Amino acid sequence: MPLYEYKCADCDHLTTVLIRRQSDRTKDKACASCGSMNLSQVISKLSRLKSAQDVIDEKGAPSAGREYEDPRQIGAWVEKRFEDYGMPIPEDTRNMIDAAREGELPKEISDI
């Protein structure tokens, strides 16, 4: 499902629209900021998600006693510990790991 970006001619706001079906491309779109229908499609910027190796290359490999600089390292470390002990990962822990992979620090850690 592609995302399309439109620039408003009235307020210069950039609006992103998710297109679920090809037929949705012809529907009227409105500026998310001012509601204007005076939009023109723009070419979107591209980005690449960082792989686990990219994070290690950038932040260093996680090691015992070292503070984590990237939330994705926390998830990888926790998964490894569960694997080492041959234990299944509880659902709430899995949810926190998945959130960390998206770059969101678990609330319990971010409050420290």
N, C-alpha and C positions, 0 to 999 in steps of 0.2 A: 504494500500500500504506500504509494509515494506521497511525499509532502511537497506542496507547491507554495511558493512565496509570492506575495503581491504587495506592491508599494502603492500607498494611497497618494493620489495627486493633490488632495486637499490638506493633509496634515503630515505627509512624508513618513507615516508609521508603516512598518513592515508587518504584514499579517501572514501567518502560516496556516495553510489549509490542508487537512488530511483528505485525500481522495480515496474512498473505499472502492468505488466502481468507476469505470470509464465514463458512464453517463453522468456522474456527479461533476465532471469538469465543466459542463455547460450550465450548471446551476449558477444563479446570481450569488455573488460573494460580497460581503460588506466588510469594511475596515473595522478591526477589533477595537480601535481607539475612538474614532469619531462616528462610525456607522455609515460613512460615505460609500457609495457604490462605484466611485470613480477610481478603480484600481487597475493597475497594469502588472502583468506577470514579470518577475525578475528572475535572473539565473541565481540559484541558491549556491551558497558556499558549501564546499565539501569538507568533511572532516573524517578522521579515522579513529576508531576506538583503540585504546591502548591494550595490547595483549599483556598477559601476566609477565612475559619476558621483558616487555617495554618498561613495566613498572619496576622490575628488579634492576634493569639497566639504569634507570633514572634514579631510583631511591636506594638501591642496594638490596641485597637479599636479607630477609628477616632473620635475626639470630636471637638466641636467648639473652634476655636482659637489655635488648636494644629497643628503643621506642620506635613504634611504627609511624612512618610519615604519610602513608597512604592507606585508607581503609580497606582497599582490596587485599593488602598483605595480611590483614587480620583474618579475613575469611579463609585464605589459603592456609594459614598457620593452624586455625581451628580444625579445618577439614583434615589436615595431616595428622593432628593429634588423635582425632576420632579414628582415623584409618590405622594409626600405629597401635591403638588399643583394641582394634577389631570391634568397635562399637558403632551402632547406627546413630546417625545424627538426628536429634529430636527436631520436630517440625519448627518450633519457635527459634531454635538455633539456626536451622536451615534458612528461615526467613531473614534473620539478621545477616547471615553470610551473603545471601543474594542481594540484600540492600547495600552491604559493603562493596560488593562487586560493581554496583551502580555508582559508587563514590560517596555513599551516605554513611556517616559514622554512626554506629549504634548509640542511642540516647544515653545508655548507661555509661558509655565511654566519653561522650562529648560533654557530659555534665561535670567531669572531673576537672 
